[in-house]
Amino acid sequence: MGAIAGVMNRLAAANVNVIHLQVLELRDEINGVLQLTFSTPADQRRAAGVLNDYEIIERGDQE
């Protein structure tokens, strides 16, 4: 299973609603940069807990 599918499966198992996924950079089979947009702040917090073994950089609106 690819890394992106693994991330999405973990989020789905935790009932985290992802409304947008963009692959910003795919470095190899297990390493890359994803941009995820969540429907609510609660989903974002749950995702951070589920994906705690990934490097996560949180950014809000830049405007």
LINZI-V599134 format. One line per field, one symbol per residue. psi: psi as a letter, one per 30 degrees, with the letter a starting at -180 (. if undefined). burial: I if it has 24 or more other C-alpha atoms within 12 Angstrom, else O. Layout:
# LINZI-V599134
psi: ???
burial: ???
This chain:
# LINZI-V599134
psi: kleeeeeeeeeefghkjkfkkkjekjeaegkakkkkklfleeeeeeeeeehfglkkjkkakf.
burial: OOOIOOIIOIIOOOOIIIOOOOOOOOOOOOOOOIOIOIOOOOOIOOIIOIIOOOOOOOOOOOO
